[in-house]
Amino acid sequence: METKKYSSYAQIELELEILRLEKELNLQKIVLDYEKAEESLLLKNIIKGFLGDYKSILSNSSGMILNIVIPLIINWFTKRKRGD
């Protein structure tokens, strides 16, 4: 990295102010990313994500087959005798 040369204290102060602002901006980005990650790990958002994926799977042509098969499997499990 090349050493910068300044001709006045005003240039140095300006550079320091720019660096302070960049530091604050980066800190705010980190906080925002942390909040987004924390929010995405909430149970309701995990369930919404899963249901969204499930709906997208069911929307294509193989989804029609799954729409028929899944209720049949659920009925089979609910009607199954214990011990069978």
C-alpha positions in Angstrom: 0.0 0.0 0.0 1.3 3.4 -1.0 1.8 6.0 1.7 -0.4 9.0 1.3 1.0 12.5 1.5 -1.0 15.4 2.8 -0.3 19.1 2.2 -2.6 20.3 5.0 -4.2 19.3 8.3 -7.6 19.9 6.6 -6.9 17.0 4.2 -6.0 14.8 7.1 -9.1 15.7 9.0 -11.2 15.1 5.9 -9.6 11.6 5.4 -10.2 10.8 9.1 -13.9 11.9 8.8 -14.3 9.7 5.7 -12.8 6.7 7.6 -15.1 7.3 10.6 -18.1 7.4 8.4 -17.1 4.2 6.6 -16.5 2.5 9.9 -20.0 3.6 11.1 -21.6 2.4 7.9 -19.9 -1.0 8.1 -21.0 -1.4 11.7 -24.6 -0.6 10.7 -24.4 -3.2 8.0 -23.2 -5.8 10.5 -26.1 -4.9 12.8 -28.6 -5.1 10.0 -27.3 -8.5 8.8 -27.4 -9.8 12.4 -31.0 -8.7 12.8 -32.0 -10.3 9.4 -30.3 -13.5 10.5 -32.0 -13.5 13.8 -35.4 -12.9 12.2 -34.9 -15.6 9.7 -34.3 -18.1 12.5 -37.7 -17.4 14.1 -39.9 -20.5 14.1 -42.7 -18.8 12.2 -40.3 -17.7 9.4 -38.8 -21.2 9.2 -42.3 -22.7 8.8 -43.3 -20.0 6.2 -40.1 -20.9 4.3 -40.9 -24.6 4.4 -44.5 -24.1 3.3 -43.3 -21.9 0.5 -41.0 -24.6 -0.7 -43.7 -27.2 -0.3 -46.1 -25.1 -2.4 -43.5 -24.5 -5.1 -42.9 -28.3 -5.3 -46.6 -28.9 -5.6 -47.2 -26.3 -8.3 -45.3 -28.2 -11.0 -46.6 -31.3 -12.8 -45.2 -33.8 -10.3 -47.0 -31.7 -7.7 -50.3 -32.9 -8.9 -49.2 -36.5 -8.2 -48.1 -35.5 -4.7 -51.4 -33.7 -4.1 -53.1 -37.0 -4.7 -50.6 -39.3 -2.9 -50.0 -37.3 0.3 -53.7 -37.4 1.5 -53.8 -41.1 0.8 -50.6 -41.6 2.9 -52.1 -39.5 5.7 -55.3 -41.5 5.7 -53.4 -44.7 5.7 -51.5 -43.7 8.8 -54.6 -42.4 10.6 -56.6 -45.6 9.8 -53.8 -48.0 10.6 -54.3 -50.2 13.6 -51.8 -50.1 16.4 -49.4 -53.0 16.3 -49.7 -53.6 12.5 
